[in-house]
Amino acid sequence: MRLSSLADYAVVMMSAAARHCGGSARLNATTLAGETGVPLPTVQKLVSRLSSAGLIESTRGTGGGFRLSRPAAAISLADIIEAVEGPIALTSCVESGRNDCVHEVKCQVRPHWNAVNEAMRGALAGVSLARLSSPPKIEMAPGASEMAHAAGVMN
């Protein structure tokens, strides 16, 4: 699975918005475009889609801008991707109403695609915007922190 550029930009934008919009402050598209490097017309297009999906609240005019509609911890990577690309579907077999595969009648794998698709969506849903907008945590192998302390690398 590969995200479209638009979905990738939406994740980058939402991550930046989460860092800025911890309170009630609003962020404008020009500032977000400058900070992220996403072209302004693309930011404006994505603000519209993300607003329609209920992920951000947008206000026009003086003092306007946008902010997250709920806490970053309550917005998942799956929410953002689906707002831009529609429902996550790895194959046409899992898209509702689609029965156009020429191999459908004899396909031995088709019954399993729903489980695979749900696992993928579940993995994406398990990553919150709060996690994406914070610095990555360095995970050490078991025993590594004790070795680092003993070597004087960590206090």
C-alpha positions as CSV (number, residue, x, y, z in Angstrom):
1,M,0.0,0.0,0.0
2,R,1.3,3.4,-0.9
3,L,-0.3,6.7,0.2
4,S,-1.1,9.3,-2.4
5,S,0.9,12.5,-2.2
6,L,-2.3,14.2,-1.1
7,A,-2.8,11.8,1.8
8,D,0.8,12.2,2.7
9,Y,0.5,16.0,2.7
10,A,-2.7,15.8,4.8
11,V,-0.8,13.8,7.5
12,V,2.1,16.3,7.5
13,M,-0.4,19.2,7.7
14,M,-2.4,17.6,10.5
15,S,0.7,16.9,12.4
16,A,1.8,20.5,12.2
17,A,-1.7,21.7,13.1
18,A,-1.6,19.4,16.2
19,R,1.7,21.0,17.3
20,H,0.2,24.5,16.9
21,C,-3.4,24.1,18.0
22,G,-3.0,22.6,21.5
23,G,-5.3,25.4,22.8
24,S,-8.0,27.4,21.1
25,A,-5.7,29.2,18.7
26,R,-6.4,29.1,15.0
27,L,-3.9,28.4,12.3
28,N,-4.1,29.9,8.8
29,A,-3.3,28.1,5.5
30,T,-0.5,30.5,4.6
31,T,1.4,29.8,7.8
32,L,0.9,26.1,7.5
33,A,2.0,26.1,3.9
34,G,5.2,28.0,4.8
35,E,6.0,25.7,7.7
36,T,5.3,22.4,5.9
37,G,6.4,23.2,2.4
38,V,3.0,22.0,1.1
39,P,1.9,24.4,-1.7
40,L,-0.8,26.8,-0.5
41,P,-3.4,25.7,-3.1
42,T,-2.9,22.1,-1.8
43,V,-3.2,23.2,1.8
44,Q,-6.5,25.0,1.0
45,K,-7.9,21.9,-0.9
46,L,-7.0,19.7,2.1
47,V,-8.4,22.1,4.6
48,S,-11.7,21.7,2.8
49,R,-11.6,17.9,2.8
50,L,-10.4,17.6,6.4
51,S,-13.1,20.0,7.4
52,S,-15.8,18.1,5.6
53,A,-14.6,14.9,7.3
54,G,-15.0,16.6,10.7
55,L,-11.3,16.5,11.6
56,I,-10.8,20.3,11.6
57,E,-13.0,23.3,12.2
58,S,-12.6,26.1,9.7
59,T,-13.6,29.7,10.1
60,R,-13.4,32.2,7.3
61,G,-12.7,35.9,7.5
62,T,-10.7,38.1,9.8
63,G,-9.5,36.1,12.8
64,G,-10.4,33.0,10.9
65,G,-8.4,29.9,10.3
66,F,-8.7,26.4,11.4
67,R,-8.0,24.1,14.4
68,L,-8.4,20.5,15.2
69,S,-12.0,19.6,15.9
70,R,-11.0,17.2,18.7
71,P,-7.9,16.4,20.7
72,A,-5.0,15.0,18.6
73,A,-5.1,11.8,20.6
74,A,-8.6,11.2,19.3
75,I,-7.7,11.5,15.6
76,S,-6.0,8.5,14.0
77,L,-3.8,8.1,11.0
78,A,-6.7,6.0,9.5
79,D,-9.1,9.0,10.0
80,I,-6.8,11.3,8.1
81,I,-6.1,8.9,5.2
82,E,-9.8,8.1,4.8
83,A,-10.7,11.8,4.8
84,V,-8.5,12.3,1.7
85,E,-8.7,8.9,-0.1
86,G,-12.0,7.4,1.1
87,P,-12.3,4.0,2.8
88,I,-9.1,2.0,3.1
89,A,-9.4,-1.0,0.7
90,L,-6.4,-3.0,-0.3
91,T,-8.2,-4.7,-3.1
92,S,-11.4,-4.3,-5.0
93,C,-12.7,-7.4,-3.2
94,V,-13.1,-5.5,0.1
95,E,-14.8,-2.4,-1.5
96,S,-18.5,-2.6,-0.8
97,G,-20.6,-3.1,-3.8
98,R,-17.7,-4.1,-6.0
99,N,-18.1,-7.5,-7.7
100,D,-16.1,-6.9,-10.9
101,C,-13.1,-9.2,-10.5
102,V,-12.8,-11.7,-13.3
103,H,-11.3,-14.2,-10.8
104,E,-13.9,-13.8,-8.1
105,V,-15.7,-17.1,-8.7
106,K,-12.5,-19.3,-8.4
107,C,-10.5,-17.0,-6.1
108,Q,-9.2,-18.9,-3.0
109,V,-7.8,-15.7,-1.4
110,R,-10.9,-13.5,-1.6
111,P,-12.4,-14.8,1.7
112,H,-9.3,-13.7,3.5
113,W,-9.0,-10.1,2.2
114,N,-11.5,-8.6,4.6
115,A,-9.3,-9.8,7.6
116,V,-6.2,-8.5,5.9
117,N,-7.8,-5.2,5.2
118,E,-9.1,-4.9,8.7
119,A,-5.7,-5.6,10.1
120,M,-4.2,-2.9,8.0
121,R,-6.9,-0.4,8.9
122,G,-6.5,-1.4,12.6
123,A,-2.8,-0.7,12.4
124,L,-3.4,2.7,10.9
125,A,-6.2,3.4,13.4
126,G,-3.8,2.6,16.2
127,V,-1.5,5.5,15.4
128,S,-2.8,8.7,16.9
129,L,-2.2,12.2,15.6
130,A,-0.7,13.0,19.0
131,R,1.9,10.3,18.5
132,L,2.7,11.6,14.9
133,S,3.1,15.2,16.1
134,S,5.5,14.4,19.0
135,P,9.2,13.5,18.7
136,P,9.8,9.8,18.2
137,K,10.8,7.9,21.3
138,I,14.0,5.9,21.1
139,E,13.3,2.4,22.1
140,M,16.3,0.5,23.5
141,A,16.7,-3.3,23.3
142,P,16.2,-5.1,26.6
143,G,19.3,-4.5,28.8
144,A,20.6,-1.7,26.7
145,S,19.8,1.0,29.1
146,E,21.7,-0.8,31.9
147,M,24.7,-1.2,29.6
148,A,24.5,2.5,28.6
149,H,24.4,3.5,32.3
150,A,27.4,1.2,33.1
151,A,29.3,2.7,30.2
152,G,28.6,6.2,31.4
153,V,26.6,7.1,28.3
154,M,23.4,7.7,30.2
155,N,23.0,9.2,33.6
